[in-house]
């Protein structure tokens, strides 16, 4: 009877140890599930923030590109205007020189 009683006691202690292990495993699973959920939420937030920042960066790059293009157009317009002015000035000087040469030729022929 003592052996049976000791055997029964050992089985009960073993069963209790198994239940404690099962409880710990279940608690660990619940903790892991909670951490996984938090990690997935953090990944979603970071992904959304990265997308927003990428959108901001793209908009900023577009503004910079537009500004550079506008500045280049203004510079080309300014240069073109100066070239037209200089060309008109040179054309006037060439006409004056041509007229002076014609006048000198006419005088030398006379």
Secondary structure, 3 states (H helix, E strand, C coil): CHHHHHHHHHHHHHHHHHHHHHHHHHHHHHHHHHHHHHHHHHHHHHHHHHHHHHHHHHHHHHHHHHHHHHHHHHHHHHHHHHHHHHHHHHHHHHHHHHHHHHHHHHHHHC
